[in-house]
Amino acid sequence: MKFKSVTMLFLSMLLVSVLTNCTNNAPATSTASNDAAAPAGGGQSAVQDDDSQKDVVKVAASSKDHSTLVAAVKAAELVDALSNAGPFTVFAPTNAAFEKLPAGTVEGLLKPEKKADLQDILQYHVALGVFKTDMFQDGQSISVANGGNLKIGVSGGKVTVNGANIIATVPASNGIIHVIDGVLLPQ
């Protein structure tokens, strides 16, 4: 018992010593090399990290089937929000899903004056938290970032969200992406 107390006292003193030295040796002002590491004018999306698992935005950006979605996320200025820690569940329509919309819809939504509408639609595709397909139940309702709700369908091993089929699932560092074959529109 006495040995344990002495050991704890020694470790405490060592920790205080290390913390004191770190504090005393820290530079008083930032240096040019530290300033260069901070992204100028960029948020979380500007952080360079080639070693970690990709976040939901980087996963989508690396998919040739999601270039329309990525362009929409950029136009809506949601890249930084979706690059944050999350966790997010993103229902990601493919390019083919966007092509099913009436002609001119996507182009119209990408205009600066339609930014609020585009943000609303994109936020309707994002739930806070990680919802894996095995967690879904038929008839389940999921709240999404724009304040709306999505309806989940489960039948014969297939999962749908507002009638759109989940055709693939991809994990990301800050959540999960369910690739869907339709665009979800708020009601």
C-alpha positions in Angstrom: 0.0 0.0 0.0 2.8 2.4 0.9 4.6 1.5 -2.4 1.4 2.4 -4.3 1.1 5.8 -2.6 4.7 6.7 -3.3 4.3 5.6 -7.0 1.2 7.8 -7.4 3.0 10.7 -5.7 6.0 10.3 -8.1 3.7 10.1 -11.2 1.8 13.2 -10.1 5.1 15.1 -9.6 6.3 13.9 -13.0 3.1 15.0 -14.7 3.3 18.5 -13.1 6.9 18.8 -14.2 6.1 17.8 -17.8 3.2 20.2 -18.0 5.2 23.1 -16.4 8.1 22.5 -18.9 5.7 22.4 -21.9 4.1 25.6 -20.7 7.4 27.4 -20.1 8.9 26.3 -23.4 5.9 27.3 -25.5 6.5 30.3 -27.8 4.8 33.5 -26.7 3.6 34.4 -30.2 2.8 32.4 -33.2 5.6 31.8 -35.8 5.3 32.1 -39.5 5.6 28.3 -39.9 2.6 27.8 -37.7 0.6 30.4 -39.5 1.3 28.7 -42.8 -0.3 25.5 -41.6 -3.7 27.3 -40.9 -5.9 27.4 -44.0 -6.4 31.0 -45.1 -10.1 31.6 -45.5 -11.0 28.0 -45.3 -13.0 26.0 -42.9 -12.8 22.3 -42.0 -12.9 21.3 -45.6 -9.6 23.1 -46.2 -7.7 20.9 -43.7 -5.2 18.8 -45.6 -5.2 15.2 -44.4 -4.2 12.4 -46.8 -3.8 9.7 -44.2 -7.2 9.5 -42.4 -10.4 8.0 -43.8 -12.3 10.5 -46.0 -15.2 12.5 -44.7 -18.6 12.4 -46.5 -17.8 15.3 -48.8 -14.4 13.8 -49.9 -16.0 10.4 -50.4 -18.7 11.9 -52.6 -16.1 14.0 -54.5 -14.1 10.9 -55.3 -17.2 9.3 -56.9 -17.8 9.9 -60.6 -21.5 9.1 -60.0 -21.9 12.0 -57.6 -20.5 15.0 -59.5 -23.9 16.7 -59.6 -24.4 16.3 -55.8 -20.9 17.6 -55.2 -21.5 20.7 -57.4 -24.8 21.3 -55.6 -23.1 21.0 -52.1 -20.5 23.6 -53.3 -23.1 25.9 -54.7 -25.1 25.7 -51.5 -21.9 26.5 -49.5 -22.4 23.3 -47.3 -18.9 21.8 -47.9 -17.5 23.0 -44.5 -20.6 22.0 -42.6 -20.5 18.4 -44.0 -16.7 18.2 -43.5 -17.1 18.7 -39.7 -17.1 15.9 -37.2 -20.7 15.0 -37.5 -21.7 12.2 -37.3 -23.9 12.4 -40.4 -26.0 10.0 -42.4 -26.1 11.3 -46.0 -28.6 10.0 -48.5 -26.6 10.7 -51.7 -28.5 10.8 -55.0 -26.5 9.6 -58.0 -26.1 11.7 -61.2 -28.7 9.5 -62.8 -31.1 10.3 -60.0 -30.7 14.1 -60.7 -31.3 13.4 -64.4 -34.8 12.1 -63.5 -35.8 15.6 -62.3 -37.7 17.8 -64.8 -35.4 19.5 -67.3 -33.8 22.7 -66.0 -34.4 21.9 -62.3 -30.8 21.3 -61.3 -29.5 24.2 -63.4 -32.1 26.5 -61.8 -31.2 25.4 -58.3 -27.5 26.1 -58.9 -28.2 29.8 -59.5 -27.1 32.1 -56.6 -30.6 33.4 -56.1 -31.8 29.8 -55.4 -29.2 29.1 -52.8 -31.7 28.9 -49.9 -33.9 26.4 -51.8 -30.9 24.3 -52.7 -29.7 24.3 -49.1 -33.2 23.2 -47.9 -33.2 20.3 -50.4 -29.6 19.2 -49.6 -30.3 19.4 -45.8 -33.3 17.2 -46.5 -30.7 14.5 -47.4 -28.8 14.7 -44.2 -29.6 13.1 -40.8 -27.6 13.8 -37.7 -26.2 10.5 -36.3 -25.2 7.3 -38.0 -28.1 5.2 -39.3 -26.8 1.9 -40.7 -29.2 -0.1 -42.9 -29.6 -2.9 -40.4 -31.0 -0.2 -38.0 -33.9 0.7 -40.3 -37.4 -0.5 -39.7 -40.3 -0.4 -42.0 -42.4 2.8 -41.4 -39.6 4.4 -39.4 -39.4 8.2 -39.5 -36.0 9.9 -39.4 -35.5 13.6 -38.7 -33.2 15.5 -41.1 -31.2 18.7 -40.9 -33.8 20.9 -42.6 -36.3 20.0 -39.9 -38.2 17.6 -42.0 -38.7 13.8 -41.7 -37.9 10.9 -44.0 -39.9 7.8 -44.2 -38.0 4.5 -44.3 -39.4 1.4 -46.0 -38.0 -2.1 -45.5 -39.3 -5.0 -47.6 -37.7 -8.2 -48.8 -34.3 -7.1 -47.7 -34.5 -3.8 -49.6 -34.4 -0.4 -47.9 -36.0 2.7 -49.3 -36.1 6.3 -48.1 -39.1 8.3 -49.3 -39.5 5.6 -52.0 -35.9 6.0 -53.3 -33.8 2.8 -53.1 -30.6 2.6 -51.1 -28.3 0.9 -53.7 -25.0 1.1 -51.8 -23.6 2.2 -48.4 -20.2 3.7 -47.9 -18.6 4.5 -44.5 -16.9 7.8 -43.9 -14.8 9.3 -41.1 -17.7 11.5 -40.0 -20.6 9.3 -40.7 -22.1 7.1 -43.4 -23.4 7.6 -47.0 -26.3 5.7 -48.4 -26.3 6.0 -52.2 -29.9 6.4 -53.5 -31.5 6.3 -56.9 -33.8 9.3 -56.4 -33.6 12.9 -55.2 -35.5 13.5 -52.0 -37.7 16.7 -52.1 -39.0 18.3 -49.0 -42.8 18.5 -48.8 
